[in-house]
Amino acid sequence: MGRIWAIAINTFREAVRDKVLYGVLAVAGATLVFTLALAELSLHQQRRVVLDVGMASISLFSVVIAVFLGSSLLYKEIERKTLYVILPKPIHRWQFLVGKYVGIVLTAVVFIAIMGGLQLWVSSVQASTDDGVAALGGALRLPLGLGLAVGLIAWRVRESGLVLLAAGIGSLGLGASLAWAEGVDVAPVLVALLLTVGEVVVLSAVAMFFSSFSTPFLTGVLTLGVWLVGRSADEMADMESSAVSASVRDLLHGLARVVPNFHLFVPGRDLLTGASEVDVGSYLAGTMSYGVVYAAILLLAAAVIFHRRDFL
Protein backbone atom coordinates (compact mmCIF):
# COMPACT_ATOMS: atom_id res chain seq x y z
CA MET A 1 0.00 0.00 0.00
CA GLY A 2 2.90 2.33 0.75
CA ARG A 3 4.29 1.89 -2.75
CA ILE A 4 0.93 2.66 -4.34
CA TRP A 5 0.54 5.76 -2.20
CA ALA A 6 4.05 6.97 -3.05
CA ILE A 7 3.32 6.69 -6.77
CA ALA A 8 -0.06 8.39 -6.25
CA ILE A 9 1.57 11.36 -4.49
CA ASN A 10 4.18 11.70 -7.22
CA THR A 11 1.46 11.52 -9.85
CA PHE A 12 -0.50 14.22 -8.04
CA ARG A 13 2.57 16.45 -7.89
CA GLU A 14 3.23 15.91 -11.57
CA ALA A 15 -0.39 16.57 -12.54
CA VAL A 16 -0.76 19.85 -10.64
CA ARG A 17 2.22 21.29 -12.54
CA ASP A 18 0.33 21.02 -15.82
CA LYS A 19 -0.85 24.47 -16.89
CA VAL A 20 -3.67 22.96 -18.96
CA LEU A 21 -5.54 22.08 -15.76
CA TYR A 22 -5.36 25.66 -14.54
CA GLY A 23 -6.74 26.80 -17.88
CA VAL A 24 -9.66 24.41 -17.44
CA LEU A 25 -10.15 25.69 -13.88
CA ALA A 26 -10.15 29.31 -15.08
CA VAL A 27 -12.78 28.56 -17.73
CA ALA A 28 -14.84 26.66 -15.15
CA GLY A 29 -14.64 29.58 -12.73
CA ALA A 30 -15.70 32.06 -15.40
CA THR A 31 -18.62 29.81 -16.34
CA LEU A 32 -19.78 29.56 -12.74
CA VAL A 33 -19.64 33.33 -12.30
CA PHE A 34 -21.48 33.79 -15.60
CA THR A 35 -24.43 31.83 -14.17
CA LEU A 36 -25.20 34.92 -12.07
CA ALA A 37 -25.93 36.88 -15.26
CA LEU A 38 -27.71 33.92 -16.81
CA ALA A 39 -29.96 33.58 -13.77
CA GLU A 40 -31.23 37.14 -14.21
CA LEU A 41 -32.80 36.11 -17.52
CA SER A 42 -35.09 33.64 -15.75
CA LEU A 43 -38.37 34.49 -14.05
CA HIS A 44 -38.21 33.86 -10.30
CA GLN A 45 -35.90 30.84 -10.86
CA GLN A 46 -32.55 32.45 -10.19
CA ARG A 47 -31.41 30.00 -7.53
CA ARG A 48 -32.41 27.01 -9.63
CA VAL A 49 -30.55 28.30 -12.70
CA VAL A 50 -27.40 29.01 -10.69
CA LEU A 51 -27.47 25.55 -9.13
CA ASP A 52 -28.44 23.52 -12.20
CA VAL A 53 -26.14 25.23 -14.70
CA GLY A 54 -23.31 25.42 -12.18
CA MET A 55 -23.40 21.74 -11.24
CA ALA A 56 -23.72 20.71 -14.89
CA SER A 57 -20.62 22.80 -15.64
CA ILE A 58 -18.67 21.23 -12.77
CA SER A 59 -19.59 17.76 -14.01
CA LEU A 60 -18.49 18.60 -17.55
CA PHE A 61 -15.17 20.16 -16.56
CA SER A 62 -14.47 17.28 -14.17
CA VAL A 63 -14.93 14.89 -17.08
CA VAL A 64 -12.46 16.95 -19.14
CA ILE A 65 -9.90 16.78 -16.32
CA ALA A 66 -10.33 13.03 -15.84
CA VAL A 67 -10.05 12.28 -19.56
CA PHE A 68 -7.03 14.56 -20.00
CA LEU A 69 -5.11 13.10 -17.06
CA GLY A 70 -6.13 9.51 -17.67
CA SER A 71 -5.11 9.59 -21.31
CA SER A 72 -1.76 11.35 -20.87
CA LEU A 73 -0.01 10.58 -17.58
CA LEU A 74 0.63 6.86 -18.12
CA TYR A 75 1.73 7.44 -21.69
CA LYS A 76 4.17 10.15 -20.54
CA GLU A 77 5.90 7.62 -18.30
CA ILE A 78 6.42 5.35 -21.31
CA GLU A 79 7.34 8.15 -23.72
CA ARG A 80 9.90 9.71 -21.37
CA LYS A 81 11.21 6.23 -20.52
CA THR A 82 10.89 6.94 -16.79
CA LEU A 83 8.89 3.72 -16.59
CA TYR A 84 12.07 1.76 -17.41
CA VAL A 85 13.67 3.17 -14.27
CA ILE A 86 10.69 2.38 -12.03
CA LEU A 87 9.81 -1.17 -13.13
CA PRO A 88 13.17 -2.77 -12.22
CA LYS A 89 12.61 -1.63 -8.65
CA PRO A 90 10.74 -3.90 -6.18
CA ILE A 91 7.30 -2.84 -7.36
CA HIS A 92 4.70 -4.72 -9.36
CA ARG A 93 3.24 -3.31 -12.54
CA TRP A 94 -0.27 -3.39 -11.11
CA GLN A 95 0.90 -1.33 -8.13
CA PHE A 96 2.34 1.25 -10.51
CA LEU A 97 -0.91 1.34 -12.51
CA VAL A 98 -3.12 1.65 -9.45
CA GLY A 99 -0.84 4.33 -8.01
CA LYS A 100 -1.17 6.40 -11.19
CA TYR A 101 -4.94 5.95 -11.03
CA VAL A 102 -5.17 7.05 -7.40
CA GLY A 103 -3.07 10.12 -8.21
CA ILE A 104 -5.36 11.04 -11.10
CA VAL A 105 -8.47 10.66 -8.95
CA LEU A 106 -6.89 12.69 -6.14
CA THR A 107 -6.06 15.50 -8.56
CA ALA A 108 -9.58 15.52 -9.98
CA VAL A 109 -11.11 15.52 -6.47
CA VAL A 110 -9.07 18.59 -5.48
CA PHE A 111 -10.22 20.47 -8.58
CA ILE A 112 -13.83 19.39 -7.92
CA ALA A 113 -13.52 20.78 -4.39
CA ILE A 114 -12.26 24.11 -5.72
CA MET A 115 -15.06 24.31 -8.30
CA GLY A 116 -17.57 23.26 -5.64
CA GLY A 117 -16.41 26.07 -3.39
CA LEU A 118 -16.82 28.55 -6.25
CA GLN A 119 -20.29 27.20 -6.93
CA LEU A 120 -21.31 27.67 -3.30
CA TRP A 121 -19.84 31.17 -3.29
CA VAL A 122 -21.79 32.07 -6.44
CA SER A 123 -24.94 30.69 -4.82
CA SER A 124 -24.33 32.80 -1.71
CA VAL A 125 -23.82 35.92 -3.83
CA GLN A 126 -27.04 35.28 -5.74
CA ALA A 127 -28.98 34.64 -2.53
CA SER A 128 -27.57 37.66 -0.71
CA THR A 129 -30.17 40.18 0.40
CA ASP A 130 -27.60 42.78 1.46
CA ASP A 131 -27.02 45.94 -0.52
CA GLY A 132 -24.26 48.44 -1.13
CA VAL A 133 -20.94 47.96 0.62
CA ALA A 134 -22.23 45.09 2.74
CA ALA A 135 -23.16 43.05 -0.32
CA LEU A 136 -19.77 43.73 -1.90
CA GLY A 137 -17.96 42.78 1.28
CA GLY A 138 -19.91 39.53 1.57
CA ALA A 139 -19.22 38.67 -2.03
CA LEU A 140 -15.48 39.21 -1.61
CA ARG A 141 -15.08 37.24 1.60
CA LEU A 142 -14.34 33.94 -0.12
CA PRO A 143 -11.77 35.08 -2.71
CA LEU A 144 -10.00 37.40 -0.27
CA GLY A 145 -9.97 34.92 2.61
CA LEU A 146 -8.99 32.01 0.41
CA GLY A 147 -6.31 34.02 -1.37
CA LEU A 148 -4.80 35.11 1.95
CA ALA A 149 -4.84 31.56 3.35
CA VAL A 150 -3.36 30.01 0.20
CA GLY A 151 -0.73 32.76 0.01
CA LEU A 152 0.39 32.07 3.59
CA ILE A 153 0.54 28.33 2.93
CA ALA A 154 2.49 28.86 -0.30
CA TRP A 155 4.93 31.12 1.54
CA ARG A 156 5.50 28.58 4.31
CA VAL A 157 5.30 25.31 2.37
CA ARG A 158 6.47 26.10 -1.17
CA GLU A 159 4.94 22.86 -2.45
CA SER A 160 2.41 23.29 -5.27
CA GLY A 161 0.59 20.06 -4.46
CA LEU A 162 -0.01 20.97 -0.81
CA VAL A 163 -0.99 24.52 -1.77
CA LEU A 164 -3.59 23.23 -4.23
CA LEU A 165 -4.88 20.71 -1.69
CA ALA A 166 -5.27 23.49 0.87
CA ALA A 167 -7.03 25.62 -1.74
CA GLY A 168 -9.52 22.83 -2.41
CA ILE A 169 -10.33 22.24 1.24
CA GLY A 170 -10.45 25.95 2.03
CA SER A 171 -12.57 26.80 -0.99
CA LEU A 172 -15.17 24.15 -0.20
CA GLY A 173 -15.26 24.96 3.50
CA LEU A 174 -15.50 28.75 3.09
CA GLY A 175 -17.99 28.45 0.24
CA ALA A 176 -20.23 26.16 2.29
CA SER A 177 -20.14 28.49 5.30
CA LEU A 178 -21.00 31.54 3.18
CA ALA A 179 -23.82 29.74 1.38
CA TRP A 180 -25.25 28.44 4.65
CA ALA A 181 -25.13 31.93 6.15
CA GLU A 182 -27.21 33.23 3.21
CA GLY A 183 -29.83 30.51 3.63
CA VAL A 184 -28.73 28.40 0.66
CA ASP A 185 -29.43 24.67 0.96
CA VAL A 186 -25.88 23.32 0.92
CA ALA A 187 -26.76 19.60 1.11
CA PRO A 188 -27.85 19.17 -2.56
CA VAL A 189 -24.63 20.79 -3.76
CA LEU A 190 -22.48 18.52 -1.57
CA VAL A 191 -24.40 15.43 -2.71
CA ALA A 192 -24.01 16.46 -6.35
CA LEU A 193 -20.28 17.04 -5.82
CA LEU A 194 -19.88 13.60 -4.25
CA LEU A 195 -21.69 12.01 -7.20
CA THR A 196 -19.36 13.92 -9.54
CA VAL A 197 -16.45 12.36 -7.67
CA GLY A 198 -18.06 8.95 -8.26
CA GLU A 199 -18.34 9.71 -11.97
CA VAL A 200 -14.66 10.70 -12.07
CA VAL A 201 -13.71 7.49 -10.24
CA VAL A 202 -15.32 5.38 -12.97
CA LEU A 203 -14.25 7.56 -15.90
CA SER A 204 -10.62 7.64 -14.74
CA ALA A 205 -10.68 3.84 -14.59
CA VAL A 206 -12.06 3.77 -18.15
CA ALA A 207 -9.24 6.06 -19.27
CA MET A 208 -6.62 3.94 -17.51
CA PHE A 209 -8.00 0.79 -19.16
CA PHE A 210 -7.62 2.26 -22.65
CA SER A 211 -4.34 3.94 -21.74
CA SER A 212 -2.83 0.57 -20.78
CA PHE A 213 -2.65 -0.42 -24.45
CA SER A 214 -3.40 2.68 -26.56
CA THR A 215 -2.13 6.15 -27.48
CA PRO A 216 -3.30 9.33 -25.70
CA PHE A 217 -5.42 10.54 -28.63
CA LEU A 218 -7.19 7.22 -29.10
CA THR A 219 -7.59 6.84 -25.34
CA GLY A 220 -9.23 10.26 -25.11
CA VAL A 221 -11.60 9.54 -28.01
CA LEU A 222 -12.60 6.11 -26.68
CA THR A 223 -13.05 7.39 -23.12
CA LEU A 224 -15.25 10.27 -24.26
CA GLY A 225 -17.23 7.83 -26.40
CA VAL A 226 -17.83 5.55 -23.43
CA TRP A 227 -18.89 8.55 -21.35
CA LEU A 228 -21.36 9.77 -23.96
CA VAL A 229 -22.84 6.29 -24.36
CA GLY A 230 -22.93 5.84 -20.57
CA ARG A 231 -24.82 9.09 -20.09
CA SER A 232 -27.50 7.69 -22.43
CA ALA A 233 -27.54 4.21 -20.89
CA ASP A 234 -31.02 4.54 -19.39
CA GLU A 235 -32.54 5.75 -22.67
CA MET A 236 -30.86 2.92 -24.60
CA ALA A 237 -32.05 0.29 -22.12
CA ASP A 238 -35.66 1.51 -22.37
CA MET A 239 -35.72 2.13 -26.12
CA GLU A 240 -38.72 0.46 -27.74
CA SER A 241 -39.30 2.79 -30.70
CA SER A 242 -40.65 1.12 -33.82
CA ALA A 243 -38.64 3.59 -35.92
CA VAL A 244 -35.49 1.68 -34.97
CA SER A 245 -34.94 -1.83 -36.25
CA ALA A 246 -34.98 -4.76 -33.84
CA SER A 247 -31.28 -5.49 -34.38
CA VAL A 248 -30.32 -1.92 -33.54
CA ARG A 249 -32.51 -1.98 -30.44
CA ASP A 250 -30.86 -5.23 -29.32
CA LEU A 251 -27.44 -3.65 -29.87
CA LEU A 252 -28.38 -0.60 -27.82
CA HIS A 253 -29.81 -2.76 -25.05
CA GLY A 254 -26.57 -4.75 -24.98
CA LEU A 255 -24.45 -1.62 -24.83
CA ALA A 256 -26.57 -0.30 -21.97
CA ARG A 257 -25.74 -3.43 -19.96
CA VAL A 258 -21.99 -3.29 -20.65
CA VAL A 259 -21.00 0.39 -20.47
CA PRO A 260 -20.92 2.17 -17.12
CA ASN A 261 -24.18 3.94 -16.41
CA PHE A 262 -22.96 7.51 -15.94
CA HIS A 263 -26.56 8.71 -15.85
CA LEU A 264 -26.70 7.46 -12.25
CA PHE A 265 -24.26 10.19 -11.24
CA VAL A 266 -26.49 13.01 -12.51
CA PRO A 267 -29.86 12.37 -10.86
CA GLY A 268 -32.80 14.72 -11.10
CA ARG A 269 -33.20 17.83 -9.01
CA ASP A 270 -36.01 16.28 -6.97
CA LEU A 271 -33.74 13.56 -5.62
CA LEU A 272 -30.96 15.99 -4.70
CA THR A 273 -33.36 18.29 -2.84
CA GLY A 274 -35.14 15.42 -1.09
CA ALA A 275 -38.43 15.98 -2.93
CA SER A 276 -38.28 12.51 -4.47
CA GLU A 277 -39.62 9.35 -2.83
CA VAL A 278 -36.15 7.79 -3.19
CA ASP A 279 -33.98 8.12 -0.08
CA VAL A 280 -30.95 10.28 -0.86
CA GLY A 281 -28.63 8.35 1.46
CA SER A 282 -29.56 4.97 0.00
CA TYR A 283 -29.23 6.25 -3.56
CA LEU A 284 -25.85 7.80 -2.80
CA ALA A 285 -24.53 4.63 -1.14
CA GLY A 286 -25.79 2.39 -3.96
CA THR A 287 -24.44 4.61 -6.74
CA MET A 288 -21.02 5.10 -5.16
CA SER A 289 -20.74 1.35 -4.50
CA TYR A 290 -21.61 0.70 -8.13
CA GLY A 291 -18.91 3.13 -9.23
CA VAL A 292 -16.23 1.59 -6.99
CA VAL A 293 -17.02 -1.97 -8.15
CA TYR A 294 -17.06 -0.97 -11.81
CA ALA A 295 -13.78 0.93 -11.44
CA ALA A 296 -12.18 -2.07 -9.69
CA ILE A 297 -13.17 -4.38 -12.56
CA LEU A 298 -11.73 -1.98 -15.14
CA LEU A 299 -8.48 -1.58 -13.18
CA LEU A 300 -8.16 -5.36 -12.91
CA ALA A 301 -8.51 -5.69 -16.68
CA ALA A 302 -6.06 -2.81 -17.21
CA ALA A 303 -3.55 -4.42 -14.84
CA VAL A 304 -3.70 -7.72 -16.76
CA ILE A 305 -3.12 -5.95 -20.10
CA PHE A 306 -0.37 -3.72 -18.69
CA HIS A 307 1.36 -6.73 -17.14
CA ARG A 308 1.55 -8.48 -20.52
CA ARG A 309 2.92 -5.48 -22.40
CA ASP A 310 6.49 -5.71 -23.65
CA PHE A 311 8.36 -2.43 -23.09
CA LEU A 312 11.68 -3.63 -24.45
C-alpha positions in Angstrom: 0.0 0.0 0.0 2.9 2.3 0.8 4.3 1.9 -2.8 0.9 2.7 -4.3 0.5 5.8 -2.2 4.1 7.0 -3.0 3.3 6.7 -6.8 -0.1 8.4 -6.3 1.6 11.4 -4.5 4.2 11.7 -7.2 1.5 11.5 -9.8 -0.5 14.2 -8.0 2.6 16.5 -7.9 3.2 15.9 -11.6 -0.4 16.6 -12.5 -0.8 19.8 -10.6 2.2 21.3 -12.5 0.3 21.0 -15.8 -0.9 24.5 -16.9 -3.7 23.0 -19.0 -5.5 22.1 -15.8 -5.4 25.7 -14.5 -6.7 26.8 -17.9 -9.7 24.4 -17.4 -10.1 25.7 -13.9 -10.1 29.3 -15.1 -12.8 28.6 -17.7 -14.8 26.7 -15.2 -14.6 29.6 -12.7 -15.7 32.1 -15.4 -18.6 29.8 -16.3 -19.8 29.6 -12.7 -19.6 33.3 -12.3 -21.5 33.8 -15.6 -24.4 31.8 -14.2 -25.2 34.9 -12.1 -25.9 36.9 -15.3 -27.7 33.9 -16.8 -30.0 33.6 -13.8 -31.2 37.1 -14.2 -32.8 36.1 -17.5 -35.1 33.6 -15.7 -38.4 34.5 -14.1 -38.2 33.9 -10.3 -35.9 30.8 -10.9 -32.5 32.5 -10.2 -31.4 30.0 -7.5 -32.4 27.0 -9.6 -30.5 28.3 -12.7 -27.4 29.0 -10.7 -27.5 25.5 -9.1 -28.4 23.5 -12.2 -26.1 25.2 -14.7 -23.3 25.4 -12.2 -23.4 21.7 -11.2 -23.7 20.7 -14.9 -20.6 22.8 -15.6 -18.7 21.2 -12.8 -19.6 17.8 -14.0 -18.5 18.6 -17.6 -15.2 20.2 -16.6 -14.5 17.3 -14.2 -14.9 14.9 -17.1 -12.5 16.9 -19.1 -9.9 16.8 -16.3 -10.3 13.0 -15.8 -10.0 12.3 -19.6 -7.0 14.6 -20.0 -5.1 13.1 -17.1 -6.1 9.5 -17.7 -5.1 9.6 -21.3 -1.8 11.3 -20.9 0.0 10.6 -17.6 0.6 6.9 -18.1 1.7 7.4 -21.7 4.2 10.2 -20.5 5.9 7.6 -18.3 6.4 5.4 -21.3 7.3 8.2 -23.7 9.9 9.7 -21.4 11.2 6.2 -20.5 10.9 6.9 -16.8 8.9 3.7 -16.6 12.1 1.8 -17.4 13.7 3.2 -14.3 10.7 2.4 -12.0 9.8 -1.2 -13.1 13.2 -2.8 -12.2 12.6 -1.6 -8.7 10.7 -3.9 -6.2 7.3 -2.8 -7.4 4.7 -4.7 -9.4 3.2 -3.3 -12.5 -0.3 -3.4 -11.1 0.9 -1.3 -8.1 2.3 1.2 -10.5 -0.9 1.3 -12.5 -3.1 1.7 -9.4 -0.8 4.3 -8.0 -1.2 6.4 -11.2 -4.9 5.9 -11.0 -5.2 7.1 -7.4 -3.1 10.1 -8.2 -5.4 11.0 -11.1 -8.5 10.7 -9.0 -6.9 12.7 -6.1 -6.1 15.5 -8.6 -9.6 15.5 -10.0 -11.1 15.5 -6.5 -9.1 18.6 -5.5 -10.2 20.5 -8.6 -13.8 19.4 -7.9 -13.5 20.8 -4.4 -12.3 24.1 -5.7 -15.1 24.3 -8.3 -17.6 23.3 -5.6 -16.4 26.1 -3.4 -16.8 28.6 -6.2 -20.3 27.2 -6.9 -21.3 27.7 -3.3 -19.8 31.2 -3.3 -21.8 32.1 -6.4 -24.9 30.7 -4.8 -24.3 32.8 -1.7 -23.8 35.9 -3.8 -27.0 35.3 -5.7 -29.0 34.6 -2.5 -27.6 37.7 -0.7 -30.2 40.2 0.4 -27.6 42.8 1.5 -27.0 45.9 -0.5 -24.3 48.4 -1.1 -20.9 48.0 0.6 -22.2 45.1 2.7 -23.2 43.1 -0.3 -19.8 43.7 -1.9 -18.0 42.8 1.3 -19.9 39.5 1.6 -19.2 38.7 -2.0 -15.5 39.2 -1.6 -15.1 37.2 1.6 -14.3 33.9 -0.1 -11.8 35.1 -2.7 -10.0 37.4 -0.3 -10.0 34.9 2.6 -9.0 32.0 0.4 -6.3 34.0 -1.4 -4.8 35.1 2.0 -4.8 31.6 3.4 -3.4 30.0 0.2 -0.7 32.8 0.0 0.4 32.1 3.6 0.5 28.3 2.9 2.5 28.9 -0.3 4.9 31.1 1.5 5.5 28.6 4.3 5.3 25.3 2.4 6.5 26.1 -1.2 4.9 22.9 -2.4 2.4 23.3 -5.3 0.6 20.1 -4.5 0.0 21.0 -0.8 -1.0 24.5 -1.8 -3.6 23.2 -4.2 -4.9 20.7 -1.7 -5.3 23.5 0.9 -7.0 25.6 -1.7 -9.5 22.8 -2.4 -10.3 22.2 1.2 -10.4 25.9 2.0 -12.6 26.8 -1.0 -15.2 24.2 -0.2 -15.3 25.0 3.5 -15.5 28.8 3.1 -18.0 28.4 0.2 -20.2 26.2 2.3 -20.1 28.5 5.3 -21.0 31.5 3.2 -23.8 29.7 1.4 -25.2 28.4 4.7 -25.1 31.9 6.2 -27.2 33.2 3.2 -29.8 30.5 3.6 -28.7 28.4 0.7 -29.4 24.7 1.0 -25.9 23.3 0.9 -26.8 19.6 1.1 -27.9 19.2 -2.6 -24.6 20.8 -3.8 -22.5 18.5 -1.6 -24.4 15.4 -2.7 -24.0 16.5 -6.4 -20.3 17.0 -5.8 -19.9 13.6 -4.3 -21.7 12.0 -7.2 -19.4 13.9 -9.5 -16.5 12.4 -7.7 -18.1 9.0 -8.3 -18.3 9.7 -12.0 -14.7 10.7 -12.1 -13.7 7.5 -10.2 -15.3 5.4 -13.0 -14.2 7.6 -15.9 -10.6 7.6 -14.7 -10.7 3.8 -14.6 -12.1 3.8 -18.1 -9.2 6.1 -19.3 -6.6 3.9 -17.5 -8.0 0.8 -19.2 -7.6 2.3 -22.7 -4.3 3.9 -21.7 -2.8 0.6 -20.8 -2.7 -0.4 -24.4 -3.4 2.7 -26.6 -2.1 6.2 -27.5 -3.3 9.3 -25.7 -5.4 10.5 -28.6 -7.2 7.2 -29.1 -7.6 6.8 -25.3 -9.2 10.3 -25.1 -11.6 9.5 -28.0 -12.6 6.1 -26.7 -13.1 7.4 -23.1 -15.3 10.3 -24.3 -17.2 7.8 -26.4 -17.8 5.6 -23.4 -18.9 8.6 -21.3 -21.4 9.8 -24.0 -22.8 6.3 -24.4 -22.9 5.8 -20.6 -24.8 9.1 -20.1 -27.5 7.7 -22.4 -27.5 4.2 -20.9 -31.0 4.5 -19.4 -32.5 5.7 -22.7 -30.9 2.9 -24.6 -32.0 0.3 -22.1 -35.7 1.5 -22.4 -35.7 2.1 -26.1 -38.7 0.5 -27.7 -39.3 2.8 -30.7 -40.6 1.1 -33.8 -38.6 3.6 -35.9 -35.5 1.7 -35.0 -34.9 -1.8 -36.2 -35.0 -4.8 -33.8 -31.3 -5.5 -34.4 -30.3 -1.9 -33.5 -32.5 -2.0 -30.4 -30.9 -5.2 -29.3 -27.4 -3.6 -29.9 -28.4 -0.6 -27.8 -29.8 -2.8 -25.0 -26.6 -4.8 -25.0 -24.4 -1.6 -24.8 -26.6 -0.3 -22.0 -25.7 -3.4 -20.0 -22.0 -3.3 -20.7 -21.0 0.4 -20.5 -20.9 2.2 -17.1 -24.2 3.9 -16.4 -23.0 7.5 -15.9 -26.6 8.7 -15.8 -26.7 7.5 -12.3 -24.3 10.2 -11.2 -26.5 13.0 -12.5 -29.9 12.4 -10.9 -32.8 14.7 -11.1 -33.2 17.8 -9.0 -36.0 16.3 -7.0 -33.7 13.6 -5.6 -31.0 16.0 -4.7 -33.4 18.3 -2.8 -35.1 15.4 -1.1 -38.4 16.0 -2.9 -38.3 12.5 -4.5 -39.6 9.3 -2.8 -36.2 7.8 -3.2 -34.0 8.1 -0.1 -30.9 10.3 -0.9 -28.6 8.4 1.5 -29.6 5.0 0.0 -29.2 6.3 -3.6 -25.8 7.8 -2.8 -24.5 4.6 -1.1 -25.8 2.4 -4.0 -24.4 4.6 -6.7 -21.0 5.1 -5.2 -20.7 1.3 -4.5 -21.6 0.7 -8.1 -18.9 3.1 -9.2 -16.2 1.6 -7.0 -17.0 -2.0 -8.1 -17.1 -1.0 -11.8 -13.8 0.9 -11.4 -12.2 -2.1 -9.7 -13.2 -4.4 -12.6 -11.7 -2.0 -15.1 -8.5 -1.6 -13.2 -8.2 -5.4 -12.9 -8.5 -5.7 -16.7 -6.1 -2.8 -17.2 -3.5 -4.4 -14.8 -3.7 -7.7 -16.8 -3.1 -5.9 -20.1 -0.4 -3.7 -18.7 1.4 -6.7 -17.1 1.5 -8.5 -20.5 2.9 -5.5 -22.4 6.5 -5.7 -23.6 8.4 -2.4 -23.1 11.7 -3.6 -24.4 
